[in-house]
Amino acid sequence: MIPVFKPLIEQEEIDASRESLELGWLGMGSYVSKFEQKVKEIIGVEDRYVAAVSTGTAGLHIALLVAGVQPGDEVIVASFNCSADFQAIGWVGAEMVFCDCDDDTLELDLERAAELVTPKTKAMIVMDYDCILSDHDAIAAFAEKYKIRIIHDAAHAFGSSYKGKMVGSFSDICVFSHDPVKTITCLDGGTVVVKTEEELKYVHELRLLGMQQPATVMYQNQRAWTFDVERVGFRYHMLNMHAAIGLAQLGKLDVISETRRAASRYYNELLRDLPQVRTPKTDFEGVNPFLYYIRVPAELRDDLRAELKANGVDTGIHWQPGHLFSLWKNAKAGDLSVTDRVGKEILSLPLYSKIPLETVKEVADQVKAFFQRHSK
Ligand SMILES: *Cc1c(COP(=O)(O)O)cnc(C)c1O
């Protein structure tokens, strides 16, 4: 079976895991510090502060708290998003407001978002869906106009750049995920990028039980035994072994993004002329693609998935829209007609680091064969 995702675990990751285990300090320690420094180096700016956390979802929870979101506040988020974002909004007791996405880019539709702003709106989560980034300049202007905080969910966008600036270098609060399927995995992990030292200190307290021991102590594989606790905190810190694996992955960022870009471009080229298939409208320049998605006629998607599966090709659905889940069906929402359509048409094809181009061709040929048989 050709999988939709496949982790790039090679000798470097295995060696790094062993070294971190042999160090004998399993919790947050020196590897975490090195991982944060490396992420900061890749983002390439001095005026941002990076904190590693246990998962991207934990990062989103922390980001909402840093943004000052409280029970009763409203948070605008695209319904076409990962459930992690919706759960994190629930954890801070805020009210979710579902917004539609743009039919071409699949990013949050800012015009629709403007219609959803109320005096209770405290923040907006903006997520970069895969290979086409959101219009971050327009988002910054939006935040300024409505005086709200922006949480940039960049779970798909590590190593991508927007107008020549690395993702993570320009947002209000930025969150990455390094979960098992993301472009850079730590097995599980996340990164929160904030703008001030005060915010970083708050993130440090939130990620480790509210403890006010400075991170620099643990970064030397030691513990401070006396400290104060002033606020509620969670157990959201990153572990040494996870950071060690992440560091090995960061060392391969170039080959990871090059091979993903090449595969995505090849898919686009091979599938471009199929009238029933919509491919991402981008040349993938400057991005590190997480998925390769297409849009197909809703009534044919299940048949296509079944046929591909029968022929040894796995596919995925990113995502079912949030407002269709039982838990969130009564959440506040604007018009979601684009999201409804996209949710029925979207399909992820196999994409992973170092995927052979012959594999891409094999998958694309099967998609083509299906549509040649199903064309009127
Ligand atoms: C993966 C993902 C998350 C959650 O990150 P985890 O590390 O899995 O907790 C959040 N948002 C988006 C868009 C994601 O793809």
The ligand as an SDF file (V2000), in Angstrom:
LIG
                    3D

 15 15  0  0  0  0  0  0  0  0999 V2000
   -1.6070   18.7720   13.2280 C   0  0  0  0  0  0  0  0  0  0  0  0
   -2.3980   20.0050   13.3840 C   0  0  0  0  0  0  0  0  0  0  0  0
   -2.6850   20.5600   14.6410 C   0  0  0  0  0  0  0  0  0  0  0  0
   -2.4200   19.8510   15.9360 C   0  0  0  0  0  0  0  0  0  0  0  0
   -1.0940   19.5860   16.1910 O   0  0  0  0  0  0  0  0  0  0  0  0
   -0.6870   18.3020   17.0930 P   0  0  0  0  0  0  0  0  0  0  0  0
    0.7750   18.4270   17.1920 O   0  0  0  0  0  0  0  0  0  0  0  0
   -1.1440   17.0820   16.3570 O   0  0  0  0  0  0  0  0  0  0  0  0
   -1.3650   18.4410   18.4040 O   0  0  0  0  0  0  0  0  0  0  0  0
   -3.3210   21.7820   14.7010 C   0  0  0  0  0  0  0  0  0  0  0  0
   -3.6840   22.4280   13.5870 N   0  0  0  0  0  0  0  0  0  0  0  0
   -3.4590   21.9180   12.3640 C   0  0  0  0  0  0  0  0  0  0  0  0
   -3.8670   22.7160   11.1820 C   0  0  0  0  0  0  0  0  0  0  0  0
   -2.8430   20.6890   12.2240 C   0  0  0  0  0  0  0  0  0  0  0  0
   -2.6550   20.1740   11.0100 O   0  0  0  0  0  0  0  0  0  0  0  0
  1  2  1  0
  2  3  1  0
  2 14  2  0
  3  4  1  0
  3 10  2  0
  4  5  1  0
  5  6  1  0
  6  7  2  0
  6  8  1  0
  6  9  1  0
 10 11  1  0
 11 12  2  0
 12 13  1  0
 12 14  1  0
 14 15  1  0
M  END
$$$$
